[in-house]
Amino acid sequence: MPAIATTTTLTFGAGRAALDPATGAPQQFTDDADPARRYLLDAGDSTWHSIEHQWGSGHVTTDCGGARWHTPAVLRESDAGIEAVHRLPHDLRMDVRRWVDGEVLREQYVLRNDGAETRSVTGLGVQTPFGDVYAGAEDSLDRSVHAHLFTGGTWAWALARPMSGAGRLLGLIVREGAVRAYSIESRNPGTFSNVRGHIALLATDRARNPEAFGGQPELTLAPGEEHVLEWELGWYESVDEFLAATAAPAVFSAYAARTGEAITVEAAEVTSPDATVIRVGDRRFHVSAEVHGTYTVDVDGTARTEVLFHDSLEDVVRRRVDYIIRHQVARERPGLLAHAFVPVDVRTRTTLPTNGWPDWTDGSERVAMPVLIQLAALRGWADPAEVRTLLEGWGEFAWTHLFDEEATPTRGSQVGRVPRLYDAPWHAQFFHDHHRLTGSGVALDRAARIIERNFALGGAAHLSITLSETILAVAAGLDAAGEPVRAEVLRQRLLESAWSFVRIGRGLPPHEVNYEQSIVAPLIDLLVAAYGLTGDQAFHDAIAERLPWLLAFSGPQPHVRLHGVAIRHWDGYWFGIERLWGDVFPHHWSALTAATLHRLPRDLRTTETERITEAILRANMANQFPDGSATCAYVMPSSVDGRAAHLSDPLANDQDWHLVLWLRALDER
């Protein structure tokens, strides 16, 4: 088989693609202005990046069996571009062509039936291994990209955005055929949580998950017939420039709305299998629904997305509190242990034992449940008299079984005394709120002791979720209680922490993962708190510098689970029953972005940040169900390492932090 030149590159726009001489496929895309940026996984990821996942490789599943393509039988280079011919079993052939067309690189994948019998195709996917990896904060910001995916059929695209939020974006836009799903591969204990995994874009994934993304079709190829998938790749200076290039067939007024209200869609034709659609004008439709949940919307008969209609925040909180009280209290256990809140399998309404798994304990993220109940009581959305015994019991359980004598928090009552800094502000919130609800001086003292112990354990160097706002609340409580010296010490420790993070710049320390959105959001919250205390311009400048890091996690996809929602890709494994280690959309901690944007200095807030804030908070209502149950993880890909996904994990576990963050945002107004 002839090979192309070892130095072959295809230059398009402001960058280029370096091609593999054996396959003719891109090995790396390079922005000439940012040559260190890895838009694709490469040899540096050799411990888990295998040749089967090279860009442009793929798989096909038929009624006669499956096959993969990688190294072509024929490879040609000419002035017209690169052509590769892959001979596949069952008289099938995959022809791949790549060529430069002005400012873009075009790729065409043509599956042909050269046989005498009709073939049914139930799986067809192309590998697109974007460099969505997290070696560490500095490396991620300097060299990695976030891959934002929209698989809406004929309206489909992918956007590789530098994690720093600065520099050119590499955009892929489907121009012929359709991408109806995506899969994540190489997600398992071998790759752990610091990689997004290998991404494959799928024309159909019917063989593995026929119901994914509203339904996966069977593609039929008669003798001599072909199926064409063609896309273009280009460089873009901004998200808006890229979105304009996608030539979207529809414009949505929003992707989430209250039940009974309408979302306006401008398009040639809009239908839905489950929502109400009314034409209200030329290219103008109203979509609505009366029942809380997500709904499929079809555009022009070939494109598809999803919207959400949700009940009011008060209604959702009230029924969630009721469900927790009825189904998520470990009443069968002895003594104070009976006051713990625990995960529940919503299929059986049976609580889940700890099972030695730290993320199924009666501590840590489960603290969201008593915090939520108490916030509801403070707002009058739960009767304080009815929940007081429950909350007091939980407080004594926590203080006895989740802390040592020095107020060091541990992950659970039955998993060993391993300190966990993340847990400190969550417990402190509970006790501070209990002080607000009951006037208890003991509760306020416990809140302060937890924060003081957190600093003693190294909390100043740890970007614990909600720590800075908790410190400010506890300090204000201490001031009001006549302990200003103690309060001032806490505020000074906060400022010392903020200055240390200003000094280290991009060199953020790893936490439970190397780098993630829930490191950057607490970082900005810390700087916002310091700026509020001092008015020092250095903190303001630091906030402005780091804000693009946070926004880069969020994509502009026209889909309620994705629009503005930060990429998080591991908690289905850690917190769910299904153990699916793939993208979770929306993940409840995506609401951290909304909370952070909400409290930015006024001159850094924009119409766009306000819009994203609302979109994120509403999107997370998809994790709450009409009966008061919930899911800790909606695993978005059609499949993860070959297992069907695109489902709500049946465990209600840690998702209530979204409701907690929304209620606190209301309190901060």
Rosetta blueprint (number, residue, H / E / L):
1 M L
2 P L
3 A L
4 I L
5 A L
6 T L
7 T L
8 T L
9 T E
10 L E
11 T E
12 F E
13 G L
14 A L
15 G E
16 R E
17 A E
18 A E
19 L E
20 D L
21 P L
22 A L
23 T L
24 G L
25 A L
26 P E
27 Q E
28 Q E
29 F E
30 T E
31 D E
32 D L
33 A L
34 D E
35 P L
36 A L
37 R L
38 R L
39 Y L
40 L E
41 L L
42 D L
43 A H
44 G H
45 D H
46 S L
47 T L
48 W L
49 H L
50 S L
51 I H
52 E H
53 H H
54 Q L
55 W L
56 G L
57 S L
58 G E
59 H E
60 V E
61 T E
62 T E
63 D L
64 C L
65 G E
66 G E
67 A E
68 R E
69 W E
70 H L
71 T L
72 P L
73 A L
74 V E
75 L E
76 R E
77 E E
78 S E
79 D L
80 A L
81 G E
82 I E
83 E E
84 A E
85 V E
86 H E
87 R E
88 L E
89 P L
90 H L
91 D L
92 L E
93 R E
94 M E
95 D E
96 V E
97 R E
98 R E
99 W E
100 V E
101 D E
102 G L
103 E L
104 V E
105 L E
106 R E
107 E E
108 Q E
109 Y E
110 V E
111 L E
112 R E
113 N E
114 D L
115 G L
116 A L
117 E L
118 T L
119 R E
120 S E
121 V E
122 T E
123 G E
124 L E
125 G E
126 V E
127 Q E
128 T L
129 P L
130 F E
131 G L
132 D L
133 V E
134 Y L
135 A L
136 G L
137 A H
138 E H
139 D H
140 S H
141 L H
142 D H
143 R H
144 S L
145 V E
146 H E
147 A E
148 H E
149 L E
150 F E
151 T E
152 G E
153 G E
154 T L
155 W E
156 A E
157 W E
158 A E
159 L E
160 A E
161 R E
162 P E
163 M L
164 S L
165 G L
166 A L
167 G L
168 R L
169 L E
170 L E
171 G E
172 L E
173 I E
174 V E
175 R E
176 E E
177 G L
178 A L
179 V E
180 R L
181 A E
182 Y E
183 S E
184 I E
185 E E
186 S L
187 R L
188 N L
189 P L
190 G L
191 T L
192 F L
193 S L
194 N L
195 V E
196 R L
197 G L
198 H E
199 I E
200 A E
201 L E
202 L E
203 A E
204 T E
205 D L
206 R L
207 A L
208 R L
209 N L
210 P L
211 E L
212 A H
213 F H
214 G H
215 G L
216 Q L
217 P L
218 E L
219 L E
220 T E
221 L E
222 A L
223 P L
224 G L
225 E L
226 E E
227 H E
228 V E
229 L E
230 E E
231 W E
232 E E
233 L E
234 G E
235 W E
236 Y E
237 E L
238 S L
239 V H
240 D H
241 E H
242 F H
243 L H
244 A H
245 A H
246 T L
247 A L
248 A L
249 P L
250 A L
251 V E
252 F E
253 S L
254 A L
255 Y L
256 A E
257 A E
258 R E
259 T L
260 G L
261 E L
262 A E
263 I E
264 T E
265 V E
266 E E
267 A L
268 A L
269 E L
270 V E
271 T E
272 S L
273 P L
274 D L
275 A L
276 T E
277 V E
278 I E
279 R E
280 V E
281 G E
282 D L
283 R L
284 R E
285 F E
286 H E
287 V E
288 S E
289 A L
290 E L
291 V L
292 H L
293 G E
294 T E
295 Y E
296 T E
297 V E
298 D E
299 V E
300 D L
301 G L
302 T L
303 A E
304 R E
305 T E
306 E E
307 V E
308 L E
309 F E
310 H E
311 D L
312 S L
313 L H
314 E H
315 D H
316 V H
317 V H
318 R H
319 R H
320 R H
321 V H
322 D H
323 Y H
324 I H
325 I H
326 R H
327 H H
328 Q L
329 V E
330 A L
331 R L
332 E L
333 R L
334 P L
335 G H
336 L H
337 L H
338 A H
339 H H
340 A L
341 F E
342 V L
343 P L
344 V E
345 D E
346 V L
347 R L
348 T L
349 R L
350 T E
351 T E
352 L L
353 P L
354 T L
355 N L
356 G L
357 W L
358 P H
359 D H
360 W H
361 T L
362 D L
363 G L
364 S H
365 E H
366 R H
367 V H
368 A H
369 M H
370 P H
371 V H
372 L H
373 I H
374 Q H
375 L H
376 A H
377 A H
378 L H
379 R H
380 G L
381 W L
382 A L
383 D L
384 P H
385 A H
386 E H
387 V H
388 R H
389 T H
390 L H
391 L H
392 E H
393 G H
394 W H
395 G H
396 E H
397 F H
398 A H
399 W H
400 T H
401 H H
402 L L
403 F E
404 D L
405 E L
406 E L
407 A L
408 T L
409 P E
410 T E
411 R L
412 G L
413 S L
414 Q L
415 V L
416 G L
417 R L
418 V L
419 P E
420 R L
421 L L
422 Y L
423 D H
424 A H
425 P H
426 W H
427 H H
428 A H
429 Q H
430 F H
431 F H
432 H H
433 D H
434 H H
435 H H
436 R H
437 L H
438 T H
439 G L
440 S L
441 G H
442 V H
443 A H
444 L H
445 D H
446 R H
447 A H
448 A H
449 R H
450 I H
451 I H
452 E H
453 R H
454 N H
455 F H
456 A H
457 L L
458 G L
459 G H
460 A H
461 A H
462 H L
463 L L
464 S L
465 I L
466 T L
467 L H
468 S H
469 E H
470 T H
471 I H
472 L H
473 A H
474 V H
475 A H
476 A H
477 G H
478 L H
479 D H
480 A H
481 A L
482 G L
483 E L
484 P H
485 V H
486 R H
487 A H
488 E H
489 V H
490 L H
491 R H
492 Q H
493 R H
494 L H
495 L H
496 E H
497 S H
498 A H
499 W H
500 S H
501 F H
502 V H
503 R H
504 I H
505 G L
506 R L
507 G L
508 L L
509 P L
510 P L
511 H L
512 E L
513 V L
514 N L
515 Y L
516 E L
517 Q H
518 S H
519 I H
520 V H
521 A H
522 P H
523 L H
524 I H
525 D H
526 L H
527 L H
528 V H
529 A H
530 A H
531 Y H
532 G H
533 L H
534 T H
535 G L
536 D L
537 Q H
538 A H
539 F H
540 H H
541 D H
542 A H
543 I H
544 A H
545 E H
546 R H
547 L H
548 P H
549 W H
550 L H
551 L H
552 A H
553 F L
554 S E
555 G E
556 P L
557 Q L
558 P L
559 H L
560 V L
561 R L
562 L L
563 H E
564 G L
565 V L
566 A E
567 I L
568 R L
569 H L
570 W L
571 D H
572 G H
573 Y H
574 W H
575 F H
576 G L
577 I L
578 E L
579 R L
580 L L
581 W L
582 G L
583 D L
584 V E
585 F L
586 P L
587 H L
588 H H
589 W H
590 S H
591 A H
592 L H
593 T H
594 A H
595 A H
596 T H
597 L H
598 H H
599 R L
600 L L
601 P L
602 R H
603 D H
604 L H
605 R L
606 T L
607 T H
608 E H
609 T H
610 E H
611 R H
612 I H
613 T H
614 E H
615 A H
616 I H
617 L H
618 R H
619 A H
620 N H
621 M H
622 A H
623 N H
624 Q E
625 F L
626 P L
627 D L
628 G L
629 S L
630 A E
631 T L
632 C L
633 A L
634 Y E
635 V E
636 M L
637 P L
638 S L
639 S E
640 V E
641 D L
642 G L
643 R E
644 A E
645 A L
646 H L
647 L E
648 S E
649 D L
650 P L
651 L E
652 A E
653 N L
654 D L
655 Q L
656 D L
657 W H
658 H H
659 L H
660 V H
661 L H
662 W H
663 L H
664 R H
665 A H
666 L H
667 D H
668 E H
669 R L
